[in-house]
Amino acid sequence: MAPRAGPPDGGWGWMIVAGCFLVTICTRAVTRCISIFFVEFQAYFGQDYARTAWIHSIVDCATMLCAPLGSLISNHVSCQVGIMLGGLLASTGLILSSFATSLEHLYLSLGVLTGLGFALCYSPAIAMVGKYFNKRKALAYGIAMSGSGIGTFILAPVVQLLIEQFSWRGALLILGGFVLNLCVCGALMRPIALKEDHKTAPELLEQDYVPEAQKQDLKRMSICSPLIKAWSHKCLCYCSWNEYDFLLMPGFMVLAVSVLFMAYGCSPLFVYLVPYALSVGVSHHQAAFLMSILGVIDIIGNITFGWLTDRRCLKKYRHFCYLFAVGMDGLCCLFLPVLQNFPLLVPFSFTFGYFDGAYVTLIPVVTADVVGTSSLSSALGVVYFLHAVPYLVSPPVAGWLVDTTGSYTASFLLCGFSMIFSSTLLCFARLAKKIKRTHLRSLTNDTHSKQHIWTNGAITYSVTGELDQKDAEFLAVDPSSYSNR
């Protein structure tokens, strides 16, 4: 198949969006709904907050920790194979969890196995959307990522109903069958070849962030025999370097650090919103309804922010839209401890859900703006990999704070400040980059402004009106030589 000049921005791309939409329902929405099982697990196994929270942490951690594995399989085998395999593993994990006899059993089946399955599906499906869209990329991602909100809105009350009717074991068994739909999603992911995916060694040599040692290797490969060049260039350059050259880009490094703090702040809320609501006297159905509200408003955030940031007036400011959304979610977490009844928690779910959908939509868009489309699959694998450790430690740390202080206040404040710091860090980095670019531009203008105006054969002035010292000395020796300069 001949490489296309650019993404089609439509056609089969909308089927890719539909497939990614279903993937986000079966992965992120199901992961969020695990928080509804929290109270059931805690009561059945008789454990504290911290130990029970490890279940949700391990699911999220395994999903993000193994994201590069999903990208690797997608790049070197097939996106379709990777997603289908992930669907089988995730379904198996949920079905085995329905027979759990201890928390440790759930750690392995629901945590590791299901999380690994989700990892093989999530980042490859998201990367495929970026390969099919350019002009309408943010809108396409908004629709695709809204599956997380729609899934949460529908699944939260359904899961609560399943628990009441069939117990938590029956609910997990039914979810296991539902997650098998990932295999159908994988079948929709038709691969596409773009010209920018086929970078050559001369193009890599022009990149500023390529290390000098790597440049020397590429130069040596360009003058070696055709047989060595054909093997070495393809295997070493494409596989080893071309997929992960973005790791040395300063913009990606700053984004990566920002993602670490953002991931730490956002995870505990989805684990503890329902238990917190129950602790302040909200009923079980109302607590599940809060998750539904959060999910449906998440959809609006996905689509509206995706559409808005595709507009010409905001397209250049996607980074600032992203950090604004993260900062607003941080502020919501700071105010949560004072909201202690259902009427006050409903506006919180609206606000937090909207901005959560907004920045989740913009993560792949901002990543693509930083690294380019050709490296998007690998870059998303790394970005979601960076979510792993925060997702692993933040819910248990929040649970430990609840067990220690007897209140959710410290946990929610820590989450809020973490997300605000993430937003502030990225903001300062962007401002510093802008100031540096302005400074370099002014230096360049100063250099070019040294264009001399010759009024006659005896006197020379710079644009600023000051006599250039070297030219003045030369003029004193040979004034006539300036006639041709």
SEBA-46440 format. One record per residue (C-alpha): y, z, x; residue in one letter. Coordinates in steps of 0.001 Angstrom, whole numbers, plus 500000, padded with zeros to 6 digits. Layout:
N
@north:Y, up:Z, east:X, type:A
...
! end
This chain:
485
@north:500000, up:500000, east:500000, type:M
@north:503335, up:498885, east:501489, type:A
@north:505900, up:501671, east:501943, type:P
@north:508752, up:501746, east:499412, type:R
@north:512352, up:501637, east:500598, type:A
@north:513178, up:504750, east:498556, type:G
@north:512007, up:507005, east:495702, type:P
@north:511646, up:505184, east:492352, type:P
@north:513627, up:507865, east:490420, type:D
@north:511478, up:507294, east:487346, type:G
@north:508362, up:505425, east:486282, type:G
@north:505247, up:507359, east:487230, type:W
@north:507590, up:509990, east:488641, type:G
@north:507950, up:511475, east:485163, type:W
@north:504185, up:511958, east:485025, type:M
@north:504481, up:513761, east:488369, type:I
@north:507139, up:515979, east:486772, type:V
@north:504778, up:516665, east:483842, type:A
@north:501962, up:517529, east:486230, type:G
@north:504188, up:519875, east:488245, type:C
@north:505373, up:521430, east:484959, type:F
@north:501764, up:522299, east:484076, type:L
@north:501108, up:523552, east:487613, type:V
@north:504009, up:526025, east:487388, type:T
@north:502713, up:527258, east:484011, type:I
@north:499220, up:527835, east:485388, type:C
@north:500412, up:529463, east:488629, type:T
@north:503774, up:531221, east:488409, type:R
@north:503647, up:532066, east:484678, type:A
@north:500128, up:533480, east:484947, type:V
@north:501183, up:535498, east:488014, type:T
@north:504130, up:536967, east:486096, type:R
@north:501886, up:537884, east:483173, type:C
@north:499710, up:539965, east:485487, type:I
@north:502422, up:542627, east:485134, type:S
@north:501340, up:543012, east:481486, type:I
@north:497913, up:544105, east:482778, type:F
@north:499599, up:546746, east:484992, type:F
@north:499484, up:549582, east:482471, type:V
@north:495901, up:548670, east:481480, type:E
@north:494694, up:548681, east:485097, type:F
@north:496482, up:551956, east:485815, type:Q
@north:494948, up:553670, east:482783, type:A
@north:491435, up:552258, east:483265, type:Y
@north:491117, up:552994, east:486997, type:F
@north:493256, up:556155, east:486990, type:G
@north:495410, up:555200, east:489997, type:Q
@north:499112, up:555659, east:490817, type:D
@north:501881, up:553057, east:490742, type:Y
@north:501681, up:552112, east:494415, type:A
@north:497928, up:551386, east:494503, type:R
@north:497960, up:549474, east:491225, type:T
@north:500953, up:547389, east:492337, type:A
@north:498912, up:546006, east:495250, type:W
@north:497121, up:543671, east:492801, type:I
@north:500271, up:541757, east:491916, type:H
@north:501449, up:541916, east:495541, type:S
@north:498266, up:540375, east:496918, type:I
@north:498346, up:537550, east:494348, type:V
@north:501926, up:536648, east:495281, type:D
@north:501312, up:537172, east:498996, type:C
@north:498176, up:535000, east:499082, type:A
@north:499962, up:532275, east:497083, type:T
@north:502837, up:532115, east:499555, type:M
@north:500907, up:532982, east:502724, type:L
@north:498511, up:530075, east:502212, type:C
@north:501209, up:527620, east:501108, type:A
@north:501143, up:525825, east:504514, type:P
@north:497393, up:525342, east:503985, type:L
@north:498150, up:523588, east:500705, type:G
@north:500676, up:521362, east:502481, type:S
@north:498182, up:520624, east:505267, type:L
@north:495471, up:519521, east:502824, type:I
@north:498021, up:517483, east:500878, type:S
@north:499279, up:515713, east:504008, type:N
@north:495934, up:514989, east:505676, type:H
@north:493424, up:514731, east:502813, type:V
@north:495019, up:514237, east:499409, type:S
@north:497409, up:516043, east:497098, type:C
@north:494975, up:515379, east:494251, type:Q
@north:492023, up:516928, east:496106, type:V
@north:494075, up:519973, east:497121, type:G
@north:495283, up:520755, east:493592, type:I
@north:491844, up:520246, east:492013, type:M
@north:490232, up:522513, east:494613, type:L
@north:492954, up:525108, east:494032, type:G
@north:492327, up:525018, east:490284, type:G
@north:488623, up:525708, east:490778, type:L
@north:489300, up:528633, east:493153, type:L
@north:491957, up:530202, east:490894, type:A
@north:489752, up:529935, east:487807, type:S
@north:486808, up:531467, east:489676, type:T
@north:488982, up:534356, east:490836, type:G
@north:490167, up:535187, east:487310, type:L
@north:486656, up:534967, east:485862, type:I
@north:485254, up:537258, east:488586, type:L
@north:488124, up:539692, east:487949, type:S
@north:486956, up:540154, east:484366, type:S
@north:483837, up:541891, east:485803, type:F
@north:485793, up:544204, east:488140, type:A
@north:484609, up:547790, east:488561, type:T
@north:487305, up:548976, east:490998, type:S
@north:490784, up:548171, east:492226, type:L
@north:489294, up:546884, east:495484, type:E
@north:487304, up:544330, east:493484, type:H
@north:490543, up:543163, east:491855, type:L
@north:492263, up:542995, east:495252, type:Y
@north:489698, up:540430, east:496408, type:L
@north:489063, up:538429, east:493231, type:S
@north:492393, up:538490, east:491380, type:L
@north:494452, up:538928, east:494536, type:G
@north:492966, up:536888, east:497371, type:V
@north:490820, up:534264, east:495615, type:L
@north:493186, up:533491, east:492741, type:T
@north:496198, up:533584, east:495061, type:G
@north:494517, up:531141, east:497456, type:L
@north:493808, up:528771, east:494576, type:G
@north:497431, up:528925, east:493429, type:F
@north:498587, up:528239, east:497010, type:A
@north:496627, up:524983, east:497203, type:L
@north:498346, up:523792, east:494006, type:C
@north:501928, up:525053, east:494108, type:Y
@north:503761, up:523604, east:497132, type:S
@north:502025, up:520164, east:497110, type:P
@north:502893, up:519639, east:493427, type:A
@north:506532, up:520586, east:494027, type:I
@north:506764, up:518354, east:497102, type:A
@north:505457, up:515368, east:495109, type:M
@north:508454, up:515597, east:492761, type:V
@north:510788, up:515331, east:495759, type:G
@north:509026, up:512173, east:496909, type:K
@north:509498, up:510418, east:493554, type:Y
@north:513148, up:511385, east:492911, type:F
@north:516439, up:511204, east:494787, type:N
@north:519452, up:510643, east:492521, type:K
@north:518014, up:512809, east:489729, type:R
@north:516124, up:515188, east:492000, type:K
@north:517695, up:518433, east:490752, type:A
@north:517133, up:517483, east:487106, type:L
@north:513515, up:516519, east:487823, type:A
@north:512960, up:519848, east:489567, type:Y
@north:514682, up:521672, east:486716, type:G
@north:512248, up:520210, east:484195, type:I
@north:509221, up:520725, east:486460, type:A
@north:510081, up:524318, east:487387, type:M
@north:510875, up:525233, east:483770, type:S
@north:507115, up:525477, east:483289, type:G
@north:507340, up:528949, east:484787, type:S
@north:509763, up:530093, east:482084, type:G
@north:508051, up:528314, east:479192, type:I
@north:504699, up:529621, east:480360, type:G
@north:506021, up:533176, east:480562, type:T
@north:507633, up:532888, east:477120, type:F
@north:504373, up:531738, east:475528, type:I
@north:501814, up:533601, east:477612, type:L
@north:503446, up:537064, east:477617, type:A
@north:502888, up:537811, east:473880, type:P
@north:499620, up:535853, east:473896, type:V
@north:498250, up:537916, east:476796, type:V
@north:499319, up:541138, east:475060, type:Q
@north:497505, up:539969, east:471913, type:L
@north:494405, up:539006, east:473922, type:L
@north:494344, up:542448, east:475560, type:I
@north:494513, up:544145, east:472146, type:E
@north:491779, up:541926, east:470687, type:Q
@north:489358, up:541479, east:473626, type:F
@north:490462, up:544153, east:476163, type:S
@north:491800, up:543264, east:479602, type:W
@north:488396, up:541878, east:480648, type:R
@north:488309, up:539335, east:477834, type:G
@north:491934, up:538380, east:478469, type:A
@north:491226, up:537651, east:482158, type:L
@north:488168, up:535580, east:481207, type:L
@north:490238, up:533433, east:478819, type:I
@north:492979, up:533009, east:481439, type:L
@north:490304, up:531817, east:483862, type:G
@north:489405, up:528997, east:481503, type:G
@north:493070, up:528175, east:480917, type:F
@north:493785, up:527857, east:484645, type:V
@north:491117, up:525133, east:484934, type:L
@north:493821, up:522811, east:483576, type:N
@north:495073, up:522661, east:487179, type:L
@north:492305, up:520131, east:487824, type:C
@north:493870, up:517858, east:485192, type:V
@north:497281, up:518292, east:486855, type:C
@north:495813, up:517266, east:490197, type:G
@north:494534, up:514006, east:488734, type:A
@north:498113, up:513007, east:487833, type:L
@north:499435, up:513305, east:491411, type:M
@north:499342, up:509656, east:492493, type:R
@north:500457, up:509404, east:496153, type:P
@north:503472, up:507301, east:497176, type:I
@north:504394, up:505866, east:500598, type:A
@north:508065, up:505835, east:501656, type:L
@north:509532, up:504116, east:504702, type:K
@north:511164, up:507318, east:505933, type:E
@north:507716, up:508924, east:506185, type:D
@north:506950, up:506597, east:509106, type:H
@north:509280, up:507783, east:511849, type:K
@north:508904, up:506252, east:515289, type:T
@north:509263, up:507809, east:518730, type:A
@north:512709, up:506199, east:519367, type:P
@north:513999, up:507753, east:516130, type:E
@north:512708, up:511171, east:517180, type:L
@north:514395, up:510822, east:520567, type:L
@north:517749, up:510514, east:518806, type:E
@north:517380, up:513913, east:517063, type:Q
@north:519485, up:516682, east:518609, type:D
@north:517036, up:519441, east:517735, type:Y
@north:514040, up:517851, east:519497, type:V
@north:513308, up:519886, east:522689, type:P
@north:513834, up:518118, east:526009, type:E
@north:510174, up:518591, east:526960, type:A
@north:509131, up:516878, east:523735, type:Q
@north:511520, up:514012, east:524455, type:K
@north:510001, up:513553, east:527908, type:Q
@north:506513, up:513429, east:526366, type:D
@north:507636, up:510805, east:523868, type:L
@north:509237, up:508737, east:526659, type:K
@north:506025, up:508855, east:528679, type:R
@north:504039, up:507788, east:525608, type:M
@north:506372, up:504829, east:525107, type:S
@north:505524, up:503348, east:528539, type:I
@north:501791, up:504093, east:528701, type:C
@north:499018, up:501624, east:527962, type:S
@north:498662, up:500299, east:524383, type:P
@north:495366, up:502153, east:523840, type:L
@north:496748, up:505538, east:524940, type:I
@north:499961, up:504922, east:523042, type:K
@north:498164, up:504074, east:519813, type:A
@north:496052, up:507229, east:519925, type:W
@north:498510, up:509707, east:521444, type:S
@north:501518, up:508662, east:519427, type:H
@north:499728, up:508827, east:516106, type:K
@north:497763, up:512029, east:516676, type:C
@north:500179, up:514075, east:518774, type:L
@north:503547, up:512886, east:517582, type:C
@north:502918, up:512450, east:513871, type:Y
@north:500536, up:515354, east:513324, type:C
@north:501834, up:517958, east:515777, type:S
@north:505548, up:517397, east:515955, type:W
@north:506809, up:515164, east:513187, type:N
@north:505569, up:517483, east:510411, type:E
@north:507260, up:520623, east:511725, type:Y
@north:510259, up:519425, east:513756, type:D
@north:512531, up:520993, east:511126, type:F
@north:511603, up:524489, east:512388, type:L
@north:514167, up:524122, east:515195, type:L
@north:517006, up:523128, east:512886, type:M
@north:519663, up:525911, east:512708, type:P
@north:520243, up:525251, east:509011, type:G
@north:516570, up:525789, east:508224, type:F
@north:516424, up:528975, east:510334, type:M
@north:519276, up:530538, east:508352, type:V
@north:517696, up:529460, east:505068, type:L
@north:514395, up:531010, east:506157, type:A
@north:515962, up:534418, east:506909, type:V
@north:517831, up:534317, east:503612, type:S
@north:514595, up:533564, east:501750, type:V
@north:512927, up:536660, east:503256, type:L
@north:515488, up:539017, east:501698, type:F
@north:515626, up:537083, east:498433, type:M
@north:511828, up:537269, east:498068, type:A
@north:511847, up:541015, east:498718, type:Y
@north:514379, up:541597, east:495971, type:G
@north:512977, up:539404, east:493196, type:C
@north:509289, up:540373, east:493201, type:S
@north:509284, up:544045, east:492033, type:P
@north:511218, up:543346, east:488860, type:L
@north:508454, up:541178, east:487409, type:F
@north:505964, up:543958, east:488166, type:V
@north:507989, up:546902, east:486860, type:Y
@north:510101, up:545520, east:484005, type:L
@north:507392, up:546238, east:481413, type:V
@north:506461, up:549707, east:482816, type:P
@north:510184, up:550583, east:483076, type:Y
@north:510794, up:549526, east:479479, type:A
@north:507832, up:551641, east:478327, type:L
@north:509147, up:554626, east:480318, type:S
@north:512470, up:554581, east:478421, type:V
@north:510791, up:554528, east:475006, type:G
@north:510424, up:550800, east:474295, type:V
@north:507243, up:549833, east:472403, type:S
@north:504502, up:547698, east:473956, type:H
@north:505363, up:544642, east:471859, type:H
@north:509076, up:544970, east:472622, type:Q
@north:508327, up:545295, east:476342, type:A
@north:506219, up:542122, east:476238, type:A
@north:509021, up:540464, east:474258, type:F
@north:511435, up:541238, east:477115, type:L
@north:509212, up:539162, east:479400, type:M
@north:509215, up:536399, east:476776, type:S
@north:513011, up:536433, east:476621, type:I
@north:513197, up:536320, east:480395, type:L
@north:510818, up:533371, east:480375, type:G
@north:512600, up:531273, east:477754, type:V
@north:516033, up:531832, east:479311, type:I
@north:514450, up:530953, east:482646, type:D
@north:513842, up:527492, east:481121, type:I
@north:517517, up:527079, east:480262, type:I
@north:518458, up:528102, east:483805, type:G
@north:515983, up:525603, east:485266, type:N
@north:517205, up:522620, east:483282, type:I
@north:520951, up:523301, east:483018, type:T
@north:521381, up:524191, east:486699, type:F
@north:519262, up:521194, east:487650, type:G
@north:521432, up:518910, east:485520, type:W
@north:524724, up:520451, east:486653, type:L
@north:523953, up:520251, east:490375, type:T
@north:523056, up:516569, east:489997, type:D
@north:526649, up:515884, east:488893, type:R
@north:528863, up:514265, east:491488, type:R
@north:531351, up:517152, east:491467, type:C
@north:528668, up:519776, east:492314, type:L
@north:526155, up:517777, east:494329, type:K
@north:527865, up:518695, east:497618, type:K
@north:527856, up:522393, east:496694, type:Y
@north:524166, up:522925, east:495937, type:R
@north:523927, up:525602, east:498647, type:H
@north:526750, up:527594, east:497080, type:F
@north:525253, up:527240, east:493595, type:C
@north:521977, up:528576, east:495002, type:Y
@north:523531, up:531598, east:496710, type:L
@north:525669, up:532333, east:493622, type:F
@north:522541, up:532446, east:491451, type:A
@north:520734, up:534734, east:493925, type:V
@north:523762, up:537048, east:494116, type:G
@north:524007, up:537302, east:490327, type:M
@north:520348, up:538285, east:490074, type:D
@north:521043, up:540980, east:492672, type:G
@north:523901, up:542351, east:490561, type:L
@north:521623, up:542418, east:487510, type:C
@north:519128, up:544594, east:489420, type:C
@north:521899, up:547018, east:490401, type:L
@north:522843, up:547579, east:486753, type:F
@north:519284, up:547840, east:485420, type:L
@north:518853, up:551652, east:485929, type:P
@north:521624, up:552388, east:483409, type:V
@north:520046, up:550180, east:480712, type:L
@north:517721, up:552587, east:478925, type:Q
@north:517041, up:551136, east:475493, type:N
@north:515845, up:547849, east:474023, type:F
@north:519272, up:546511, east:472832, type:P
@north:520638, up:546904, east:476377, type:L
@north:517563, up:545477, east:478092, type:L
@north:517741, up:542261, east:476037, type:V
@north:521054, up:541087, east:477662, type:P
@north:519568, up:541961, east:481053, type:F
@north:516577, up:539712, east:480381, type:S
@north:518942, up:536917, east:479333, type:F
@north:521108, up:537160, east:482455, type:T
@north:518396, up:537780, east:485017, type:F
@north:516166, up:535090, east:483503, type:G
@north:518938, up:532467, east:483556, type:Y
@north:519874, up:532931, east:487198, type:F
@north:516244, up:533337, east:488240, type:D
@north:515532, up:529913, east:486771, type:G
@north:518654, up:528546, east:488462, type:A
@north:517820, up:529513, east:492037, type:Y
@north:514080, up:528773, east:491681, type:V
@north:515036, up:525212, east:490708, type:T
@north:517354, up:524886, east:493702, type:L
@north:514935, up:526169, east:496373, type:I
@north:513169, up:522794, east:496838, type:P
@north:516447, up:520891, east:496355, type:V
@north:518267, up:522902, east:499030, type:V
@north:515231, up:522662, east:501322, type:T
@north:515180, up:518877, east:500889, type:A
@north:518905, up:518691, east:501673, type:D
@north:518290, up:520616, east:504911, type:V
@north:515124, up:518939, east:506255, type:V
@north:514944, up:515578, east:504432, type:G
@north:512336, up:514130, east:502090, type:T
@north:509820, up:513144, east:504788, type:S
@north:509334, up:516782, east:505879, type:S
@north:509685, up:518332, east:502421, type:L
@north:505999, up:519128, east:501846, type:S
@north:505623, up:520933, east:505174, type:S
@north:509020, up:522639, east:504823, type:A
@north:508194, up:523946, east:501345, type:L
@north:504906, up:525242, east:502723, type:G
@north:506844, up:527228, east:505328, type:V
@north:509471, up:528405, east:502815, type:V
@north:506838, up:529692, east:500415, type:Y
@north:504904, up:531141, east:503371, type:F
@north:508004, up:533217, east:504148, type:L
@north:507747, up:534711, east:500646, type:H
@north:504351, up:536165, east:501545, type:A
@north:505212, up:539363, east:503435, type:V
@north:508090, up:540404, east:501090, type:P
@north:505894, up:539710, east:498069, type:Y
@north:503118, up:541784, east:499648, type:L
@north:505134, up:544876, east:500568, type:V
@north:507964, up:545050, east:498014, type:S
@north:506018, up:546059, east:494850, type:P
@north:504031, up:548802, east:496644, type:P
@north:507223, up:550049, east:498323, type:V
@north:508949, up:550085, east:494933, type:A
@north:505926, up:551893, east:493457, type:G
@north:506013, up:554454, east:496277, type:W
@north:509699, up:555088, east:495551, type:L
@north:508881, up:555590, east:491857, type:V
@north:506037, up:558018, east:492721, type:D
@north:508271, up:559895, east:495198, type:T
@north:511531, up:560094, east:493238, type:T
@north:510109, up:560048, east:489712, type:G
@north:512634, up:557347, east:488808, type:S
@north:513001, up:553566, east:489017, type:Y
@north:516613, up:553777, east:490226, type:T
@north:515962, up:553627, east:493969, type:A
@north:513540, up:550714, east:493572, type:S
@north:515931, up:548585, east:491546, type:F
@north:518912, up:549368, east:493789, type:L
@north:516947, up:548318, east:496875, type:L
@north:515998, up:545044, east:495161, type:C
@north:519594, up:544360, east:494148, type:G
@north:521083, up:544979, east:497582, type:F
@north:518386, up:542853, east:499207, type:S
@north:519216, up:539832, east:497041, type:M
@north:522955, up:540287, east:497509, type:I
@north:522455, up:540434, east:501283, type:F
@north:520412, up:537223, east:501112, type:S
@north:523244, up:535486, east:499267, type:S
@north:525938, up:536867, east:501585, type:T
@north:524046, up:535852, east:504722, type:L
@north:523700, up:532257, east:503569, type:L
@north:527339, up:532187, east:502475, type:C
@north:528626, up:533354, east:505886, type:F
@north:526324, up:530890, east:507653, type:A
@north:527686, up:527994, east:505593, type:R
@north:531280, up:529093, east:506170, type:L
@north:530646, up:529434, east:509920, type:A
@north:529159, up:525928, east:509988, type:K
@north:532165, up:524562, east:508114, type:K
@north:534621, up:526287, east:510476, type:I
@north:532732, up:524969, east:513503, type:K
@north:532736, up:521439, east:512081, type:R
@north:536478, up:521662, east:511391, type:T
@north:537105, up:522935, east:514927, type:H
@north:535077, up:520119, east:516474, type:L
@north:536899, up:517589, east:514309, type:R
@north:540279, up:518942, east:515446, type:S
@north:539195, up:518767, east:519093, type:L
@north:538079, up:515180, east:518560, type:T
@north:541399, up:514331, east:516934, type:N
@north:543270, up:515952, east:519837, type:D
@north:541282, up:513859, east:522284, type:T
@north:541974, up:510637, east:520420, type:H
@north:545641, up:511537, east:519983, type:S
@north:546208, up:511003, east:523691, type:K
@north:547174, up:507396, east:522934, type:Q
@north:550270, up:506633, east:524955, type:H
@north:553323, up:504828, east:523623, type:I
@north:555026, up:502642, east:526168, type:W
@north:558747, up:502184, east:525514, type:T
@north:559434, up:500411, east:528753, type:N
@north:558043, up:500025, east:532262, type:G
@north:559558, up:503263, east:533496, type:A
@north:558747, up:506053, east:530971, type:I
@north:555519, up:507074, east:529171, type:T
@north:555045, up:509727, east:526459, type:Y
@north:552038, up:511056, east:524575, type:S
@north:551938, up:511102, east:520769, type:V
@north:553093, up:514716, east:520840, type:T
@north:556186, up:513706, east:522850, type:G
@north:555117, up:515353, east:526075, type:E
@north:554725, up:513441, east:529333, type:L
@north:551086, up:513253, east:530432, type:D
@north:550872, up:514879, east:533872, type:Q
@north:548397, up:512438, east:535501, type:K
@north:550185, up:509434, east:534050, type:D
@north:553524, up:510766, east:535276, type:A
@north:552198, up:511128, east:538810, type:E
@north:550718, up:507647, east:538718, type:F
@north:553943, up:506271, east:537247, type:L
@north:555924, up:507640, east:540164, type:A
@north:553737, up:505651, east:542556, type:V
@north:553425, up:502331, east:540675, type:D
@north:555447, up:501976, east:537437, type:P
@north:554578, up:498309, east:537018, type:S
@north:550865, up:499044, east:536675, type:S
@north:551378, up:500404, east:533123, type:Y
@north:552293, up:497059, east:531722, type:S
@north:548639, up:496214, east:530996, type:N
@north:547429, up:499668, east:529904, type:R
! end
